Amino acid sequence: MNTDSNAKAYWAATLGLLTKVLVIWFLVSYGAGILFAPWLNSITLGGYPLGFWFAQQGSIYVFIALIFWYAHKMGQIDRKFGMQED
């Protein structure tokens, strides 16, 4: 594979991962905290409605997990395309 096509494939993989991260971020922050809150509030977690829990602290847990998942997947993409830092 030549350098130009390798660079294009690398950026395509990177942008694909970034798109997934942003969609998850949107669904958790806006979706679970606002759009789906009335439906989620019918479920309780620790005595609190689930929609409220996601808006207050659940989204933070998801965001932290998302950071680690992104770093792991980005490392895999870097290694696949020979872009890792050693």
C-alpha positions as CSV (number, residue, x, y, z in Angstrom):
1,M,0.0,0.0,0.0
2,N,1.5,3.4,-0.9
3,T,1.8,6.2,1.5
4,D,-1.0,8.3,0.2
5,S,-3.6,5.5,0.3
6,N,-2.3,4.4,3.7
7,A,-2.8,8.0,5.1
8,K,-6.3,8.1,3.6
9,A,-7.2,4.8,5.1
10,Y,-5.8,5.9,8.5
11,W,-7.8,9.1,8.5
12,A,-11.0,7.2,7.4
13,A,-10.6,4.8,10.3
14,T,-9.8,7.7,12.7
15,L,-12.9,9.7,11.6
16,G,-15.0,6.6,11.8
17,L,-14.0,6.0,15.4
18,L,-14.5,9.7,16.2
19,T,-18.0,9.5,14.7
20,K,-18.9,6.6,16.9
21,V,-17.6,8.4,20.0
22,L,-19.6,11.5,19.2
23,V,-22.8,9.5,18.5
24,I,-22.4,7.7,21.9
25,W,-21.7,11.0,23.6
26,F,-24.8,12.6,22.1
27,L,-27.1,9.7,22.9
28,V,-25.9,9.5,26.5
29,S,-25.8,13.2,27.3
30,Y,-28.7,14.6,25.3
31,G,-30.6,11.3,24.7
32,A,-30.6,9.7,28.2
33,G,-30.5,13.0,30.1
34,I,-33.2,14.8,28.2
35,L,-35.0,13.0,25.3
36,F,-35.5,9.6,26.9
37,A,-35.7,10.9,30.5
38,P,-39.5,10.4,30.8
39,W,-39.2,6.8,29.7
40,L,-36.1,6.1,31.7
41,N,-37.7,7.7,34.8
42,S,-40.0,4.7,35.1
43,I,-36.9,2.7,36.1
44,T,-35.2,3.4,39.4
45,L,-31.5,2.9,40.3
46,G,-30.5,3.4,43.9
47,G,-33.9,4.9,44.7
48,Y,-33.6,7.6,42.0
49,P,-35.3,7.7,38.5
50,L,-32.9,6.4,35.9
51,G,-33.2,9.5,33.7
52,F,-32.2,11.7,36.6
53,W,-29.3,9.4,37.4
54,F,-28.0,9.6,33.9
55,A,-28.3,13.3,33.8
56,Q,-26.5,13.7,37.1
57,Q,-23.8,11.1,37.3
58,G,-24.4,8.2,34.9
59,S,-23.2,10.2,31.9
60,I,-20.0,10.9,33.7
61,Y,-19.3,7.2,34.1
62,V,-20.1,6.6,30.5
63,F,-17.8,9.5,29.4
64,I,-14.9,8.1,31.4
65,A,-15.4,4.7,30.0
66,L,-15.6,6.3,26.5
67,I,-12.2,8.0,27.0
68,F,-10.5,4.7,27.8
69,W,-12.3,2.9,25.0
70,Y,-11.3,5.6,22.5
71,A,-7.6,5.5,23.6
72,H,-7.6,1.7,23.2
73,K,-9.2,1.7,19.8
74,M,-7.0,4.6,18.6
75,G,-4.0,2.6,19.7
76,Q,-5.2,-0.3,17.6
77,I,-5.8,1.9,14.6
78,D,-2.3,3.5,15.0
79,R,-0.6,0.0,15.1
80,K,-2.7,-1.2,12.1
81,F,-1.5,1.6,10.0
82,G,2.1,1.9,11.4
83,M,1.4,5.3,13.0
84,Q,2.2,4.3,16.6
85,E,4.6,6.3,18.7
86,D,7.3,4.1,20.2
